[in-house]
Amino acid sequence: NLQFPGMDGDFHTDDGELTCMIMIHGDGDFEIKNEKRFSFVENSLIIFDASKSHKGHAPSKDYRITLAFKTIEII
C-alpha cells in the first residue's frame, strides 16, 4: 500500500481471517475502528482480525508504505 499526504484511507475489512501488516516507511497512524489507533513505527508488524474495520491515515509528509498479507489461521 502506498499513501501520500491527503490520501486518508477508508474503513474497510479484508478477506481471510488475519491481516499481517508491516510498516515499512513514513508516518501516518493505523486505526482499528472503535478499538485502537497505532502510531506508525517503521519495521513493525501488526496482526489483527481481518473482519475488523480498519484504515490507514495519510502521512504528514513524503509518503507511507505498508505491506499487508491477508491470511487464514493455521494451527
N, C-alpha and C positions, 0 to 999 in steps of 0.2 A: 504494500500500500504506500502511496506517495501523496502527501498533502503539502500545500503551500499556504502562506498566510491568507486568512479569509475563507479557507475551504473547510469549515466545520463539517464533520460527518453527520449522518442522520442515525437515529436509533434504529437498530435492526437486530435480527437474530441470525445465527449461522446454521448451516447443515451440519449433521453429525451430532456427536454427544459432547465433545470437549473441543474448545478452541485453545490453541497454544500460540501466544503472540510474543515475538521477540522485538524489543525496542532497539532499533539499530542506530538511528541518527536523528538529532534535532531536539525539539521540545514539543509541548502540547499534551495536556492531560488525556488520560483514557478513563472512561466512565462506564460503570455498570449501573443502569437506571435504578434509582431508589435504593442503592446499596453502597457503592463506594466509588470514589474518584482517586485515580492513581496518578502521581506525578511521573513524568517521563524521565526514566533513568536509562541511559544507553547501556546496551548489553544485558538488560534484564528480561526475564521471562515471566509472563502472566499466563496462568492456566485457569480457565473458567468454564462453567456450564454453557454450552453453545446456545441453549434455548433462552438464556437471559438476554434481555435487550441491552445493547451497549453501543458506544460510539467513540470515535477519536476526535479530540478537539484540535483545531488548527494550531499550527506553530505560530509563535510570535514573530519569527523572522526566518529567513533561509527556507528550509524545507524539513519535512519529517518523513522518515522511512520506518515502516514496521513490516514484519513478515509473519503471516498467520498460517497455521496449519490447522485444518478442520479435521478432527479425528473421531474415531469411536474408541470407547474404553475397552481395553483388553486386560483381562486379569490372569 
